[in-house]
Amino acid sequence: MARGHQVSALALFAGELRLVRTAAGLAQEQLGSKTGYSGPLIGHVAAASRAPSVDNALAGQVIERTEQVARVTFRYDILNAEALPPRASADLARKAIERWT
């Protein structure tokens, strides 16, 4: 898929994460402690500057509103489907480095 579409999926996931976190009344650090991640990592994901790398639905541990959990899970699944497997990512990075050096 096109890179612009991947950024769009990440932005959608980030927006849903922010909505769920604020609906639950949690600060980034609080969400991080409930999910086993640091507050700064939650902040990076919520700012769409870093993609999540886990398969759990973070909201499932935070709120009881199943429709919000379903939305976050759906957005994560879209984002995850667009991500390259680790080996393909490494190959792509290697090719980019070779091209630019």
N, C-alpha and C positions, 0 to 999 in steps of 0.2 A: 504494500500500500504506500501511498505517497506520504512523505514526511509530514506535510502540513496536516494530514488527517490524523497522524499519530499524536501530534501536539494537541489537536482538537480533542482527542479522546482523553489525553492526560488532563487537559483543562476541565473537561466535564467531570472526571473523577475527583479532581481537586475541589471543584465547586460543591459536589455532593458531600465530600468529606467535611468541608467547612460548614455546610448546612447541618449535617448530623451532629457535629461537635457543638455548634452553638445551640441547636435545639436541645441537646442534652445538658447545656449549661456548663460545659467543661472548658477549661483552659487547655492549651496544647500540652503542657506538662501533665495535667490530669489525664488526658486521653492517652498520652504516652505511658503513664504508669499502669493504666488499666489494660493496655494492649501489649505491654512488654517492650515498648520502643521509647526512644528519647523524645522529649518535647521538640528539640530542634529538627529531628527527622520528621515528625508530624508536621511541623511548620514548612519544611521543604516540599513535602508531598502536597500540602494544602495550597502552596504557592505555585504548584505545577513546575517546580524547578528540579524535582527528583521523582522518578517513577517509583511506585511501591514495588516491593520484591517479595511479597508474601501472598499466600493463597487464602488467608483467613478474612472473613468479613469483619473489619474493625468495628463497625457499628453494632454488630451483634452482641458485643460485650459491653456496649455503652448505653443503648436505649432499647426499649421494648416495642417501638413502633415498627412493625414488620414491613410496612410499605417503604419506609426509609432504608431499612436494611436491604430490601430487595433492589431498590434503586442503586445504592452504592455497589452492591454485588454485581448488578448488571453492568454498570459503568466499568468496574474493575475487569470484568470478563471481556469487555470490548477492548480495553487497554491491553490486557494480557494477550489477547488473540493477535494483536498487531505487533507485539514485541518479537524480536528475533530470538531464536534459541542462543544460549551462551556461546557456543562454538561459532555460529554464524556472525554474532556480534563481534567476536574477537577477530574473525577473518575480515570483516568489513573495516574494523579499526586498523588492522595491519595494512590493508590496501590503501586506506586513506593516508596513513603515515608514510608509506612508500611513495605515494603520489606527491605528497607535500615536502618530502625531504630529498 
